[in-house]
Amino acid sequence: MSASTLRIGPTYTLSDLIRVYGVTARALRFYEECGLITARRDMRNKRYYDAAARRDVELIVRLRRLGAGLPEIGVILEARRNGEEPRERQMIAGCLAALRADIEHRRAALEAAYIQFNAEPQWQAA
C-alpha cells in the first residue's frame, strides 16, 4: 500500500454524505469548489472525505437549512479549522440569533397580513 492510498481514520464517499445528510452531489461538489470542504481523490478520481469534512458537511447542511449564507458558514468553518472553538461557538450563536430575529420579523409580518386579510369585507365568510 502506497502512502497515497493509506487511509487514516474513517473515510466517507460522496454517496455516503448524500445518504446521511440528504444533500445533492452537486451541492457537495459546489461546497468543495468554494473551499468549504475538501476531498481526497483516488486514482479513479473518486472523492473520499475524512471525519473532519463529514463534520463540516453536517454543520453546513444544518446552517443552510436554517437560511445561513455560505460566506457566514465559511467564516465559521475557518474558526473551526484554526482551533478557535470559543470563536466558532460565538459565531454560530450570532448566526442563529440573526436567523431567529429574521424569523420573528417574518412571523410578525405574516400575522399583520393575516389580520388585514381577515378584516377586509370581501374575504369575510358569508
Salt bridges, closest charged atoms under 4 A:
ASP16 OD1 - ARG19 NH2 3.10
GLU32 OE2 - ARG41 NH2 3.55
GLU32 OE1 - ARG47 NE 2.68
ASP42 OD2 - ARG44 NH2 3.06
ASP56 OD1 - ARG80 NH1 3.05
ASP56 OD2 - ARG81 NH2 2.95
GLU58 OE1 - ARG54 NH1 3.61
GLU84 OE1 - ARG87 NH1 3.03
GLU88 OE2 - ARG80 NE 2.93
ASP102 OD2 - ARG106 NE 3.01
GLU104 OE1 - ARG107 NE 3.34
